[in-house]
Amino acid sequence: MLELQSALRGEVGVRETNRAECGLTTLSFQSVDFPNRHAWIDTDLGGNISVDLEDWSTDETWDNAVACFVACNIESASTVTARWLQGEDLESCRNTNGVRESSRPDYGTK
């Protein structure tokens, strides 16, 4: 998790937020240039990395998520997160090597 955190801290236009400070396996990043864009990164004990991309200007889901991905490694998780936060479109994120779009648990809509 520290390696991923360090990689994203070095990306232009990306800043870490304190929204995930009480989670031991969760990171939270927001775009500097597109403040409505946010990303949650979570790992589990099995080493899986999930990345939830949010757009706070949409209200289609309760948490403003527009896509969820599972990354096969730290580099892929960092790349898909940076692409989203730097303003690239969802299709570019979907085409990131080493990630696959995952289905979201159904927590209901807003």
HUGI-V368332 format. One record per backbone hydrogen bond with DSSP energy under -0.5 kcal/mol. NH is the residue of the N-H (numbers start at 1). CO is the residue of the C=O. If there is no record, write none. Layout:
NH	CO
NH	CO
This chain:
5	1
6	2
7	3
8	4
9	5
10	6
11	8
14	11
15	30
17	28
21	18
23	20
27	41
29	39
30	15
31	34
31	37
32	13
37	34
38	54
39	29
40	52
41	27
42	50
43	25
44	48
47	44
49	71
50	42
50	48
51	69
52	40
53	51
53	67
54	38
55	64
56	36
58	55
62	108
64	61
66	53
67	53
69	51
70	100
71	49
72	98
77	73
78	74
79	75
80	76
81	77
82	78
83	79
84	80
85	81
86	82
87	84
88	83
93	89
94	90
95	91
96	93
99	96
100	70
102	68
107	105
